[in-house]
Amino acid sequence: MAINIDKSALLGFNNSQDVINLQTKYTLFKRVVNIVFSVTCDEGFDPQLMKQALNKLFERNDCLRMTFVKDGKETKQYFVDHRTVGEISTVKFDTNGKMEAFINRFRRKPTNAYKGDVLRVVFAVNPEGKQMIIFKISHFSADTYGIGILVNDLFGVYNALRDGQELPPAPGSFAEIIRKDNEYRHAEALKKDEEFFHDYFFNRHPEPPIYCGTHGNKSDRWLKEKRKGHIGKTYLFIRCDTLGYQFTIPASINEKVLKWCTDNAISPSSFYYYTCSIAQSLINDRARNVLNIELLNCRGTVADRKAAGTKAQSVAIYTVVDYAKSFTENIKPVFDEQNEIYRHTRMSYLACEAMQHKAWNYSMLQSVNGVAFSFIPMAAPKGITLQVHSNGKGALFTYMALMHDLNTNEVYVNYDVQKLMVTPQQLIDFQNQYIRVIEAVLARPEEPLESVFTA
C-alpha cells in the first residue's frame, strides 16, 4: 500500500506499543489489546453537548488520531489532523446482568486500531437510571493512566461548553512522546539499560516458573499443584479466561497508609505492592519468594505525565518476604529495587521479553503467571465514577489495578482472576487477607513479621 505522506512524519513503536503489536499477532491475546471502561454521571449529561465534547477530545488528544501503515517490512504510525467520534448509539439496561452481558459483547467485537479505530463510544442508562458513557480504547493509544487524563479532559471540556467558559489547557502531545522514545532507542543510554536488565534477569532471579503446557489451567501438572493448594506459585499458562472483581480499601485505612508512607519516604505504590506480596505469601504457606509483575509508569517529566497515551511497561520483580524481619526492613530494599528498575524502563519491552525467554526458556505464546499490579492516582471530576472492566482473557493469575481516588481518598481495587483456577471463597479469603495485612503492618511496622502474623 502506497504511503501518501511525508516519510519524516512516520514514527516507530514506543516501548509499550511493541508488546501490543506482538500480542495482536496471536488470537489468545487479541481481547486484551482493548481496554473497556465506563463513567457514570450522577447529574446526567446532554447527549448532543457531550458529542461535541467528544469531538473536541479527538481534536485535543492526538493519541486518538493515530494511524498505522506499513513502511517496507516495518509497521509505523503517524497522526492525522482530523478525526471525529462518529455515530454514538444509546442503550438502556433494566438489570445489572443485562449491562454486564452488553459490556462482554462490546469488548469482544473487533476493532481495527491499525486503521485508526482506537476509540468506540456508547451512551447508556444503567439500572439505577443514571446516565453512563461506555468506552473501548486501544492499548496502542492509552493505558489506565492515560484513561484518567482523557476522562478529566473530556469533562473539563464538557463543563466549559455547558457553562460558556474558555476551554481548559489541552493535555500534551503524545506524538512528541513517541518521537522522544524513537530518538532514545538510538541513544547511548540504551546500552546501560540493556546491561542492567541482562544482569537483573540472568543473575538476580531465583528458580524459574513451573511450566504447565498448552492445556493451560486444565493441565495435569496445574491440577496437581492446585490440589496441594499451591495457587500462588509462579506458573506458565496458555489460554486462560478471567472474570473481573472489585473491592474498596476505605479512606480511613488509606489515609493511614499515606501518612506512614510520607513519614517513611516510601511511595504508596510500593506499600500496596509489598503488602499484596505478603498477603500472597501468607495464603501460600508463607512462601519466601513471590513473583509480581509491576506495571511501571515509564514517564519521568511533568510534560510527559500530562499527555494521554501508553504509559506502562511491565517488569517482573521477585519480592522476598522475610518473616524474621520487620515490615519496614522488608519493604525498603523492595522500594530501592523498584526505583532502580524505574530508571531503566525506557528500554524496549521486547528486549526485556527476549531476555526473559532466554532466562526462563519459554516461547512467545507463554506468559509468567503471577500478579500484575499497578497503582493509579486519579482525581475524577465531582459526580463522576470511573470503572475499568475486565478483559475476560489473559495469561496472568491475577491483574490488579488499584485506583486511588484523590477526591475521596478511597482505593478501588479492580482485578481479573482466572475463573477456572480461583473459587469465590478464595477471592474472599484474599481480600480479607490483604486488608488484614495492611492494618497489621501499619499497627506494628517495626516488629518481626513472624510476631505480627502468628500461625
PyMOL commands that set and color helices and strands:
alter all, ss='L'
color gray80, all
select helices_A, chain A and resi 7-9+15-23+27-33+47-60+62-64+96-108+113-115+144-163+174-184+189-203+216-218+220-227+251-264+268-283+302-305+327-342+349-360+424-443+449-452
alter helices_A, ss='H'
color red, helices_A
select strands_A, chain A and resi 34-41+66-71+74-79+90-92+119-125+131-138+210-211+235-237+240-249+289-297+312-320+367-369+371-378+384-388+393-394+398-405+411-418
alter strands_A, ss='S'
color yellow, strands_A
deselect
rebuild
show_as cartoon
